[in-house]
């Protein structure tokens, strides 16, 4: 599990949410989000992910999280 995946997982767990909740907020399927998290994602998807996570959990992602 990479840094981004860990931060998202912990943030969602702390908020009592799941990856499916995050995917819904992003307007994508849970499987699509899973694929995005395990591969390189484009900037648009990264911004949507960051915004959705911030809105759901109040946790901000940084550029370092995507490295």
Short mmCIF file of the C-alpha atoms (twelve columns), coordinates in Angstrom:
data_MODEL
# 
_entry.id   MODEL 
# 
loop_
_atom_site.group_PDB 
_atom_site.id 
_atom_site.type_symbol 
_atom_site.label_atom_id 
_atom_site.label_alt_id 
_atom_site.label_comp_id 
_atom_site.label_asym_id 
_atom_site.label_seq_id 
_atom_site.Cartn_x 
_atom_site.Cartn_y 
_atom_site.Cartn_z 
_atom_site.pdbx_PDB_model_num 
ATOM 1  C CA . UNK A 1  0.000   0.000  0.000   1 
ATOM 2  C CA . UNK A 2  1.424   3.367  -0.992  1 
ATOM 3  C CA . UNK A 3  1.351   6.628  0.972   1 
ATOM 4  C CA . UNK A 4  -1.752  7.923  -0.820  1 
ATOM 5  C CA . UNK A 5  -3.691  4.712  -0.226  1 
ATOM 6  C CA . UNK A 6  -2.719  4.671  3.469   1 
ATOM 7  C CA . UNK A 7  -3.705  8.295  4.017   1 
ATOM 8  C CA . UNK A 8  -7.059  7.789  2.315   1 
ATOM 9  C CA . UNK A 9  -7.749  4.552  4.196   1 
ATOM 10 C CA . UNK A 10 -6.933  6.064  7.604   1 
ATOM 11 C CA . UNK A 11 -8.873  9.254  6.858   1 
ATOM 12 C CA . UNK A 12 -11.957 7.320  5.812   1 
ATOM 13 C CA . UNK A 13 -11.736 4.938  8.778   1 
ATOM 14 C CA . UNK A 14 -11.412 7.853  11.210  1 
ATOM 15 C CA . UNK A 15 -14.541 9.407  9.675   1 
ATOM 16 C CA . UNK A 16 -16.457 6.103  9.733   1 
ATOM 17 C CA . UNK A 17 -16.590 6.010  5.934   1 
ATOM 18 C CA . UNK A 18 -15.566 3.558  3.230   1 
ATOM 19 C CA . UNK A 19 -13.837 3.786  -0.111  1 
ATOM 20 C CA . UNK A 20 -17.283 3.267  -1.659  1 
ATOM 21 C CA . UNK A 21 -18.474 6.460  0.077   1 
ATOM 22 C CA . UNK A 22 -15.520 8.329  -1.404  1 
ATOM 23 C CA . UNK A 23 -16.189 6.888  -4.856  1 
ATOM 24 C CA . UNK A 24 -19.837 7.977  -4.634  1 
ATOM 25 C CA . UNK A 25 -18.769 11.493 -3.681  1 
ATOM 26 C CA . UNK A 26 -16.398 11.522 -6.686  1 
ATOM 27 C CA . UNK A 27 -19.116 10.266 -9.027  1 
ATOM 28 C CA . UNK A 28 -17.213 7.091  -9.966  1 
ATOM 29 C CA . UNK A 29 -17.606 3.411  -9.178  1 
ATOM 30 C CA . UNK A 30 -15.729 1.859  -6.276  1 
ATOM 31 C CA . UNK A 31 -13.833 -0.363 -8.715  1 
ATOM 32 C CA . UNK A 32 -12.811 2.643  -10.812 1 
ATOM 33 C CA . UNK A 33 -11.491 4.395  -7.711  1 
ATOM 34 C CA . UNK A 34 -9.612  1.263  -6.698  1 
ATOM 35 C CA . UNK A 35 -7.913  1.112  -10.107 1 
ATOM 36 C CA . UNK A 36 -7.056  4.821  -9.928  1 
ATOM 37 C CA . UNK A 37 -5.437  4.371  -6.525  1 
ATOM 38 C CA . UNK A 38 -3.279  1.485  -7.714  1 
ATOM 39 C CA . UNK A 39 -2.057  3.160  -10.912 1 
ATOM 40 C CA . UNK A 40 -0.955  6.593  -12.028 1 
ATOM 41 C CA . UNK A 41 -3.884  8.968  -12.214 1 
ATOM 42 C CA . UNK A 42 -4.294  12.117 -14.233 1 
ATOM 43 C CA . UNK A 43 -4.404  15.538 -12.605 1 
ATOM 44 C CA . UNK A 44 -8.158  15.917 -13.061 1 
ATOM 45 C CA . UNK A 45 -8.867  12.665 -11.200 1 
ATOM 46 C CA . UNK A 46 -6.348  13.620 -8.486  1 
ATOM 47 C CA . UNK A 47 -8.078  16.968 -7.920  1 
ATOM 48 C CA . UNK A 48 -11.519 15.351 -7.799  1 
ATOM 49 C CA . UNK A 49 -10.198 12.784 -5.311  1 
ATOM 50 C CA . UNK A 50 -8.581  15.465 -3.170  1 
ATOM 51 C CA . UNK A 51 -11.710 17.634 -3.136  1 
ATOM 52 C CA . UNK A 52 -13.998 14.700 -2.282  1 
ATOM 53 C CA . UNK A 53 -11.759 13.487 0.539   1 
ATOM 54 C CA . UNK A 54 -11.535 17.013 1.971   1 
ATOM 55 C CA . UNK A 55 -15.309 17.414 1.870   1 
ATOM 56 C CA . UNK A 56 -15.982 14.023 3.482   1 
ATOM 57 C CA . UNK A 57 -13.205 13.897 6.078   1 
ATOM 58 C CA . UNK A 58 -11.702 17.399 6.274   1 
ATOM 59 C CA . UNK A 59 -8.320  15.837 5.371   1 
ATOM 60 C CA . UNK A 60 -6.274  17.571 2.688   1 
ATOM 61 C CA . UNK A 61 -4.036  15.719 0.282   1 
ATOM 62 C CA . UNK A 62 -0.716  17.255 -0.736  1 
ATOM 63 C CA . UNK A 63 1.514   16.694 -3.727  1 
ATOM 64 C CA . UNK A 64 3.727   14.543 -1.492  1 
ATOM 65 C CA . UNK A 65 0.834   12.131 -0.983  1 
ATOM 66 C CA . UNK A 66 0.776   11.443 -4.726  1 
ATOM 67 C CA . UNK A 67 4.514   10.661 -4.998  1 
# 
